[in-house]
Amino acid sequence: MPAMDTPHTVIELRRYLMQPGRRDDLIELFEREFITGQQAVGIDVLAVFREPEAPDRFTWLRSFADMPARAKALAAFYGGPLWQAHRTAANATMVDSDDVLLLRPSSGLAGLPGLGPAQRAAVPRPWRAVVLPLAEPADGALRERAVVPWLRSLRDAGAQELAVFETEPAPNNFPRLPVRTDGPVLVVLCAWPSDGPLPGLPAFEPWLRARPLVLRLSPTAGSPRA
């Protein structure tokens, strides 16, 4: 399983509900201004996605070196001139931007690798993100009995760039931007070689508090790593 090329100890999976017909407006603004603008203050935008089956959704991931770096970088970006210049236009495209999971790489499992142009061209599309709502935080039994065998089955079925994240337990240190607090999750992200369903999800039922959410994701043209 690939290792991360740079440390990503805190990850946000952000899924926005858009105004009807406004998703591409936000994507254009995001790719033109907000990727490089966030990178300039230490935020790594990992990937930007459309959801082909949900035209009212815009989904993306970003990461930070650690929680103190997150607070510092978010204050710099959202208090800085770039966001101030474009926030009205960005906010006008959205109905809600609070569906945010604060995550960390799952202990002993994969993190998100960087992809160079040659690697990126070889990654199958579409992508999948699987959100597993857990009754309790992920433990060794869950990893050994369900997660590791499932990752092997996904790799055997052609999945690439597997990444596994779990809930970051630290309190949200930038409360201006809410994050979800409805319980722990495990999130699996992978490039998936077909439109078919992912195998093996029933194995997680003993550990779940709700049904898994499987997101079908299509990287935007300007997505940095997908």
C-alpha positions in Angstrom: 0.0 0.0 0.0 1.6 3.3 -1.0 2.9 5.8 1.6 2.2 9.5 1.6 4.9 11.6 0.0 4.2 14.5 2.4 2.7 14.4 6.0 -1.0 14.7 6.0 -2.0 14.2 9.6 -5.3 16.2 9.5 -7.7 15.8 6.6 -11.0 17.4 5.8 -13.6 15.7 3.6 -15.9 18.5 2.6 -19.2 17.9 0.8 -21.3 20.9 -0.1 -25.0 21.2 -1.1 -25.2 23.6 -4.0 -27.7 26.0 -5.4 -29.4 24.4 -8.5 -27.2 24.7 -11.5 -24.3 26.5 -9.6 -21.8 23.7 -9.1 -19.7 24.5 -12.2 -19.7 28.1 -11.2 -18.0 27.2 -7.9 -15.6 24.7 -9.6 -14.4 27.4 -12.0 -13.9 29.9 -9.1 -12.3 27.2 -7.0 -9.8 26.1 -9.6 -8.9 29.6 -10.7 -8.5 31.1 -7.2 -8.8 28.8 -4.2 -6.4 26.0 -4.9 -3.3 28.1 -5.2 -4.6 30.6 -2.7 -4.9 27.9 0.0 -1.6 26.3 -0.9 0.0 29.7 -0.4 -0.9 29.7 3.3 0.0 26.0 3.9 -3.2 24.2 3.0 -2.8 21.2 0.7 -5.8 20.8 -1.6 -5.7 17.0 -2.2 -8.6 16.5 -4.7 -11.7 18.2 -6.1 -14.7 16.2 -7.3 -18.1 16.3 -8.9 -20.6 13.6 -7.9 -22.0 12.5 -11.3 -25.2 11.1 -9.6 -25.7 14.2 -7.4 -25.5 17.4 -9.5 -26.2 19.4 -6.4 -23.0 18.2 -4.6 -19.4 19.5 -4.7 -16.9 17.4 -2.8 -13.2 18.0 -2.0 -10.4 17.1 0.3 -7.7 19.2 1.9 -5.0 18.5 4.5 -2.8 20.1 7.1 0.4 19.1 8.9 -1.3 19.0 12.3 -4.1 20.6 14.2 -2.2 23.8 15.2 -1.2 24.2 11.6 -4.8 23.8 10.6 -6.0 26.7 12.8 -3.2 28.9 11.6 -3.7 28.2 7.9 -7.5 28.6 8.0 -7.2 31.9 9.9 -4.8 33.1 7.2 -6.9 32.0 4.3 -10.4 33.1 5.5 -9.0 36.3 7.0 -7.0 37.1 4.0 -7.6 39.3 0.9 -8.3 36.4 -1.5 -11.2 35.0 0.4 -12.5 38.5 1.2 -12.5 39.3 -2.5 -14.4 36.1 -3.6 -16.4 34.9 -0.6 -19.7 36.6 -1.7 -19.5 34.9 -5.1 -18.5 31.5 -3.6 -21.2 31.6 -0.9 -23.9 32.5 -3.5 -23.4 29.1 -5.1 -24.0 27.1 -1.9 -27.0 26.1 0.2 -24.9 24.4 2.9 -21.2 23.9 3.5 -21.3 22.2 6.9 -21.1 18.5 5.9 -17.4 18.2 6.8 -15.6 15.2 8.3 -12.4 16.0 10.3 -10.1 13.0 9.8 -6.7 11.6 10.2 -4.9 8.7 8.5 -6.1 5.4 10.1 -3.4 3.9 12.3 -1.5 1.2 10.6 -3.3 1.6 7.3 -3.0 3.8 4.2 -2.8 7.5 3.8 -3.3 9.6 0.7 -0.3 9.5 -1.7 0.6 12.2 -4.0 0.3 11.5 -7.7 2.6 12.9 -10.4 1.3 13.4 -13.9 2.4 10.0 -15.2 0.8 8.2 -12.3 -2.3 10.3 -12.5 -2.9 9.2 -16.2 -2.7 5.6 -15.1 -5.3 5.8 -12.3 -8.7 4.4 -13.3 -11.9 6.5 -13.0 -14.3 7.0 -11.4 -13.3 7.2 -7.7 -15.2 6.1 -4.7 -15.4 7.4 -1.1 -17.0 5.1 1.4 -18.1 6.6 4.7 -18.6 4.0 7.4 -20.5 5.4 10.4 -19.1 3.5 13.4 -20.8 2.7 16.7 -17.3 3.1 18.4 -14.0 4.5 17.3 -12.0 2.1 15.0 -10.1 -0.5 17.0 -7.8 -3.4 16.3 -10.6 -5.9 15.9 -12.3 -3.9 13.2 -9.0 -3.4 11.3 -8.0 -7.1 11.6 -11.4 -8.7 10.9 -12.9 -6.3 8.4 -10.8 -3.5 7.1 -7.6 -5.3 6.1 -9.4 -8.2 4.3 -11.6 -5.7 2.6 -8.7 -3.6 1.3 -7.1 -6.7 0.0 -10.3 -7.6 -1.9 -10.5 -4.1 -3.3 -6.9 -4.2 -4.5 -7.6 -7.7 -6.1 -10.6 -6.2 -7.9 -8.5 -3.4 -9.4 -8.7 -0.5 -6.9 -5.8 1.9 -6.9 -4.5 4.6 -4.5 -6.4 3.2 -1.5 -6.5 5.6 1.4 -8.1 5.0 4.8 -9.0 7.7 7.3 -10.7 7.8 10.7 -12.2 10.6 12.7 -9.8 13.0 14.2 -10.7 13.1 17.9 -9.3 16.6 18.6 -11.9 19.4 19.0 -12.5 21.6 16.0 -9.9 24.5 16.5 -11.5 26.7 13.9 -15.1 26.9 15.0 -16.0 29.5 12.3 -16.1 26.4 10.0 -18.2 23.6 11.6 -17.4 20.0 11.3 -19.7 17.0 12.0 -19.9 15.6 15.5 -22.5 12.9 15.0 -20.1 10.0 15.7 -16.9 8.3 14.6 -16.4 7.3 11.0 -14.0 5.3 8.9 -13.5 6.6 5.3 -12.0 4.7 2.5 -11.0 6.5 -0.7 -9.9 4.7 -3.9 -9.7 5.0 -7.6 -12.2 2.3 -8.9 -11.9 0.8 -12.3 -15.6 0.5 -13.2 -19.1 1.8 -12.6 -19.9 -1.4 -10.6 -20.5 -1.5 -6.9 -17.7 -2.0 -4.3 -17.7 -5.6 -2.9 -17.7 -6.6 0.7 -19.5 -3.9 2.6 -21.8 -6.3 4.6 -18.7 -7.4 6.6 -18.8 -4.0 8.4 -22.4 -4.4 9.7 -21.4 -5.5 13.3 -19.5 -2.2 13.8 -21.9 0.3 12.2 -24.4 2.7 13.7 -25.9 3.6 10.3 -25.8 2.5 6.7 -22.6 3.2 4.8 -22.5 6.1 2.4 -20.9 5.3 -0.9 -20.0 8.4 -3.0 -19.2 8.1 -6.7 -16.7 10.8 -7.5 -15.4 12.3 -10.7 -12.2 14.4 -10.5 -12.5 17.9 -12.0 -10.1 18.9 -14.7 -8.0 21.0 -12.2 -8.0 18.5 -9.4 -4.5 18.4 -8.0 -4.2 14.6 -7.2 -7.0 12.7 -8.9 
